[in-house]
């Protein structure tokens, strides 16, 4: 059976999409690059097809040399990233890091609209967005649309719909202990690259799994810094950021803190203090201790 031109074009498009997801060049792109070299000693020709999708998307420089070096120049935009927290109680850690990235993007000249999608279990465990806190972080709460869903499937459906909307700047999906397949993340990547939306998949209390995301961050809380004469622990929020997967660069870990006033990240020096210390028993402040009778004190001295 003869293959029509439309079917052949659709097949070529699908092959290119699969090649981009796997981080390699499709066969037509290889031919273009090989022909651009020309004969030996000739000047390389400039391809007429324009920049490739990876070059058109752009990157967001975070202003932190160690982190930008890991990310090969900055955070890739118009694609899918995964942010993982090992424990469900650290949902605020993952959410705070993504919101700091959004605030940094807004401070860099963009004013992205954000669709924040959360599953009911994730909201019960980690809480919801709080408008005064968003403003203190450096974000405009009026540019954030929060979507609450009952199930994981509804959250994924809403996430894909947000990624397919060209008017959205950032789309965030917050899931608790969810196990996703490669097909779901591949669909999200394709939608993000087609519309230019940057997606963040927040995985709370889950282990690392194979996915089509370009980056996977593993976050844990770091002790807050000290500002001025405040006590230790009263200061800027900080994270221990570990890059577990990086399709276009290196992996590594760095401790960073967020300056909400300047909308910028700063590197933290080496600190090994745990951010979640073990609880200590409180002192009995509700009543004074009972005095020891004199006869009992004498008995103790005699013994």
Buried (B, 14 or more C-beta within 10 A) or exposed (E): EEEEEEEEEEEEEEEBBEBBBEEEBBEEBEEBEEEEEEEEEEEEEEEEEEEBEBEEBBBBBBBBEBBBEBBBBBBBBBBBBBBBBBBBBBBBBBBBBBBBBBBBBBBBEEEBBBBBBBBBBBBEBBEEBEEEBBEEBBBBBEBBEBBBBEEBEBBBEBBBBBBBEEEBBBBBBBBBBBEBEEEBBBBBBBBBBBBBBBBBBBBBBBEEBEBBBBBBBBBBBBBBBEEEEEEEEEBBBBBBBBBBBBBEBEEBBBBBBBBBEEBBBBEBEEEEEEBEEEEEEEEEEEEEEEEEEEEEEEEEEEE
